[in-house]
Amino acid sequence: MSTPVALIAGVTGGIGSDLARRLVAGGWAVCGTGRDAARLDALAATVPGVHGIVADATKPEDADRAVRETIARHGRLDAYVHAVGSIFLRNAHLTKPEEWHRVLEVNLTSAFLGLRAALGPMQTQGSGAIVLLSSAAAQAGLPGHEAIAAAKAGINGLVLSAAATYANRGIRVNAVAPGLVDTPLAAPLLASEQARQFSEKMHPLGRVGRPADVASLIAWLVSEDGSWTTGQIWSVDGGLAHLRPRPKA
């Protein structure tokens, strides 16, 4: 069997870099995109086998180019993972229109562009796995999350429709919906001990997520073991979205 090939958008982030390490260790060839060439080089130095591509995921030409470069390098594309996003917490009446549009662009439009680009070679192959990142915020009803919740809810709708459209072409589409994960992106929300404790208490399992919690699920979803799974929104959030546990005695 030929070496499986993955393209990870946002490969230098906390979840993307953990996933790249897992896939390389599992025998995958990995290409990954990011906006910062120095960070891509640093990741490639610590995870040999990762090929970095400087690209802005919000630009359609960059999304298309990243897929073309992956195909040119490896001849196929078995998995596309979109680990690009932002955290934006602000009440709706305080959110400027340009902030709203930027949240949608970074989180939802970029995901559509990546999915759209990956579908070309996957349809030619007659196979492929796509995983997008949603959020517990799209399901939980958290205050101050209006813009990001709307963007991530859009991811859920995109996944369900695309999974239905492309199932008969051998392409699987799923989403993973994390709670708050301890990554550089989330660092401002965990900067103080008080803030960390508040975030931990929000999650029924009593802690914030680790990149490995999310990356391990994504690795399974793109693997042969996950080959009978499509059109699902996988919550990996310590129970945040759906549970209201009893307080500790």
C-alpha positions as CSV (number, residue, x, y, z in Angstrom):
1,M,0.0,0.0,0.0
2,S,1.3,3.5,-0.9
3,T,2.1,6.0,1.8
4,P,-1.0,8.0,2.9
5,V,-0.7,11.7,2.4
6,A,-2.3,14.4,4.6
7,L,-2.5,18.2,4.2
8,I,-3.0,20.0,7.5
9,A,-4.0,23.7,7.3
10,G,-2.8,25.5,10.4
11,V,-0.1,22.9,11.0
12,T,1.9,25.2,13.3
13,G,-0.9,25.6,15.9
14,G,-1.2,23.5,19.0
15,I,-3.6,20.9,17.6
16,G,-2.2,21.0,14.0
17,S,1.4,20.4,15.2
18,D,0.4,17.5,17.5
19,L,-1.6,15.9,14.7
20,A,1.4,16.3,12.3
21,R,3.6,14.4,14.8
22,R,1.1,11.6,15.2
23,L,0.6,11.2,11.5
24,V,4.3,11.2,10.7
25,A,4.9,8.6,13.5
26,G,2.1,6.5,11.9
27,G,3.8,6.5,8.5
28,W,2.0,9.3,6.8
29,A,3.5,11.9,4.5
30,V,2.4,15.3,5.8
31,C,2.2,18.7,4.2
32,G,1.1,21.7,6.3
33,T,0.2,25.3,5.8
34,G,0.8,28.3,7.9
35,R,1.3,32.0,7.4
36,D,4.7,32.2,9.2
37,A,7.6,30.7,7.4
38,A,9.9,30.6,10.4
39,R,7.3,28.6,12.4
40,L,6.9,26.2,9.6
41,D,10.7,25.7,9.4
42,A,10.9,25.2,13.2
43,L,8.2,22.5,13.0
44,A,9.9,20.8,10.1
45,A,13.1,20.7,12.1
46,T,11.5,19.0,15.0
47,V,9.2,16.7,13.0
48,P,11.1,15.5,9.9
49,G,8.7,14.5,7.2
50,V,6.5,17.6,7.5
51,H,6.7,19.8,4.4
52,G,5.7,23.4,5.2
53,I,3.8,25.6,2.7
54,V,3.4,29.3,3.4
55,A,-0.2,30.1,2.8
56,D,-3.1,32.2,4.0
57,A,-6.1,29.9,4.5
58,T,-8.5,32.8,3.9
59,K,-7.3,33.3,0.3
60,P,-8.8,30.9,-2.3
61,E,-5.7,31.0,-4.4
62,D,-3.6,29.9,-1.4
63,A,-5.9,27.1,-0.5
64,D,-5.8,25.8,-4.1
65,R,-2.0,26.2,-4.3
66,A,-1.4,24.2,-1.1
67,V,-3.4,21.3,-2.5
68,R,-1.6,21.5,-5.9
69,E,1.8,21.5,-4.1
70,T,0.8,18.5,-2.0
71,I,-0.2,16.6,-5.1
72,A,2.9,17.6,-7.0
73,R,5.1,16.4,-4.1
74,H,3.3,13.2,-3.3
75,G,0.9,12.3,-6.1
76,R,-2.2,12.1,-4.0
77,L,-4.2,13.5,-1.1
78,D,-5.8,11.1,1.4
79,A,-6.7,13.5,4.2
80,Y,-7.3,17.2,4.5
81,V,-7.6,18.6,8.1
82,H,-8.5,22.3,8.6
83,A,-7.0,23.3,12.0
84,V,-7.4,27.0,11.3
85,G,-9.5,29.3,13.6
86,S,-9.7,32.1,16.1
87,I,-11.1,32.8,19.5
88,F,-13.3,35.9,19.7
89,L,-15.4,36.6,22.8
90,R,-17.5,39.7,22.8
91,N,-21.2,40.4,23.3
92,A,-23.1,41.0,20.0
93,H,-23.9,44.6,20.7
94,L,-20.2,45.4,21.3
95,T,-19.0,43.5,18.1
96,K,-18.2,45.7,15.2
97,P,-19.3,44.6,11.7
98,E,-15.7,44.3,10.6
99,E,-15.0,42.0,13.6
100,W,-18.0,39.8,12.7
101,H,-16.9,39.5,9.1
102,R,-13.3,38.6,10.1
103,V,-14.5,35.9,12.5
104,L,-16.5,34.3,9.7
105,E,-13.7,34.7,7.3
106,V,-11.1,33.0,9.5
107,N,-13.3,30.3,10.8
108,L,-15.9,29.4,8.3
109,T,-14.9,30.8,4.9
110,S,-11.4,29.4,5.2
111,A,-12.8,26.0,6.0
112,F,-15.0,26.1,2.9
113,L,-12.0,27.1,0.8
114,G,-9.9,24.3,2.1
115,L,-12.6,21.7,1.7
116,R,-13.4,23.0,-1.8
117,A,-9.7,22.7,-2.9
118,A,-9.3,19.2,-1.4
119,L,-12.4,17.8,-3.1
120,G,-10.8,18.1,-6.6
121,P,-8.1,15.4,-6.2
122,M,-10.2,13.3,-3.8
123,Q,-12.9,13.0,-6.4
124,T,-10.4,12.0,-9.0
125,Q,-9.1,9.3,-6.6
126,G,-12.5,8.2,-5.5
127,S,-11.5,8.4,-1.9
128,G,-10.5,10.8,0.9
129,A,-11.2,12.0,4.4
130,I,-11.8,15.6,5.5
131,V,-11.9,16.9,9.0
132,L,-12.9,20.5,10.0
133,L,-12.7,22.0,13.4
134,S,-16.0,23.2,15.0
135,S,-16.4,24.1,18.7
136,A,-18.5,23.3,21.7
137,A,-19.6,27.0,21.5
138,A,-21.7,26.1,18.5
139,Q,-23.9,23.8,20.7
140,A,-23.6,25.0,24.3
141,G,-25.1,28.5,24.3
142,L,-22.2,30.3,26.0
143,P,-22.5,34.1,26.7
144,G,-20.3,36.4,24.7
145,H,-19.7,33.8,22.0
146,E,-22.2,35.1,19.4
147,A,-19.8,35.6,16.5
148,I,-17.6,32.5,17.0
149,A,-20.6,30.3,17.8
150,A,-22.3,31.4,14.5
151,A,-19.1,30.7,12.6
152,K,-18.6,27.3,14.1
153,A,-22.3,26.3,13.7
154,G,-21.7,27.1,10.0
155,I,-18.9,24.5,10.1
156,N,-21.4,21.9,11.4
157,G,-23.9,22.6,8.5
158,L,-21.1,22.6,6.0
159,V,-19.9,19.2,7.2
160,L,-23.4,17.6,7.1
161,S,-24.1,18.8,3.6
162,A,-20.7,18.0,2.2
163,A,-20.8,14.5,3.7
164,A,-24.1,13.8,2.0
165,T,-22.9,15.2,-1.3
166,Y,-19.7,13.3,-1.5
167,A,-20.4,10.0,0.3
168,N,-21.1,8.2,-3.0
169,R,-17.7,9.4,-4.3
170,G,-15.8,7.7,-1.4
171,I,-15.1,11.0,0.5
172,R,-15.8,11.2,4.2
173,V,-16.4,14.6,5.9
174,N,-16.5,15.0,9.7
175,A,-15.9,17.7,12.3
176,V,-14.4,17.7,15.7
177,A,-15.9,20.2,18.2
178,P,-13.4,20.9,21.1
179,G,-14.0,22.8,24.3
180,L,-11.3,25.2,25.5
181,V,-7.9,23.6,24.6
182,D,-4.6,24.7,26.2
183,T,-2.9,26.0,23.1
184,P,-1.0,29.2,22.3
185,L,-4.2,30.5,20.7
186,A,-6.1,30.1,24.0
187,A,-3.2,31.4,26.2
188,P,-4.9,34.8,26.9
189,L,-7.9,32.9,28.4
190,L,-5.6,30.9,30.7
191,A,-3.1,33.5,31.6
192,S,-3.8,33.6,35.3
193,E,-4.5,30.9,37.8
194,Q,-8.0,32.3,38.5
195,A,-8.8,32.3,34.8
196,R,-7.6,28.8,34.4
197,Q,-9.6,27.6,37.4
198,F,-12.7,29.3,36.0
199,S,-12.3,27.6,32.6
200,E,-11.7,24.2,34.3
201,K,-14.9,24.5,36.2
202,M,-16.8,25.1,33.1
203,H,-15.9,21.7,31.8
204,P,-17.7,18.8,33.6
205,L,-14.6,16.7,33.6
206,G,-12.8,19.4,35.5
207,R,-10.0,20.4,33.2
208,V,-9.3,22.2,29.9
209,G,-8.4,20.1,26.9
210,R,-4.9,19.2,25.7
211,P,-3.9,19.3,22.0
212,A,-3.5,15.5,22.2
213,D,-7.2,15.1,23.2
214,V,-8.3,16.6,19.8
215,A,-5.4,15.4,17.6
216,S,-5.8,11.8,18.6
217,L,-9.5,11.8,17.5
218,I,-8.7,13.5,14.2
219,A,-5.9,10.9,13.5
220,W,-8.5,8.2,14.0
221,L,-11.0,9.9,11.8
222,V,-8.6,10.1,8.8
223,S,-7.3,6.5,9.4
224,E,-8.6,3.3,8.0
225,D,-10.1,2.6,11.4
226,G,-12.5,5.5,10.9
227,S,-13.4,4.6,7.4
228,W,-17.1,3.9,8.1
229,T,-17.7,7.3,9.7
230,T,-19.0,10.4,8.0
231,G,-21.2,13.4,8.5
232,Q,-20.6,13.5,12.3
233,I,-19.8,16.3,14.7
234,W,-17.6,14.8,17.3
235,S,-17.6,16.5,20.7
236,V,-14.3,16.3,22.5
237,D,-14.9,18.9,25.2
238,G,-14.9,17.4,28.6
239,G,-18.7,17.4,28.6
240,L,-19.0,21.2,28.1
241,A,-21.6,21.2,25.3
242,H,-24.1,18.7,26.6
243,L,-23.6,17.9,30.3
244,R,-24.8,19.7,33.4
245,P,-23.3,17.6,36.2
246,R,-24.1,17.8,39.8
247,P,-21.7,20.0,41.8
248,K,-19.1,18.2,43.9
249,A,-20.2,17.5,47.4
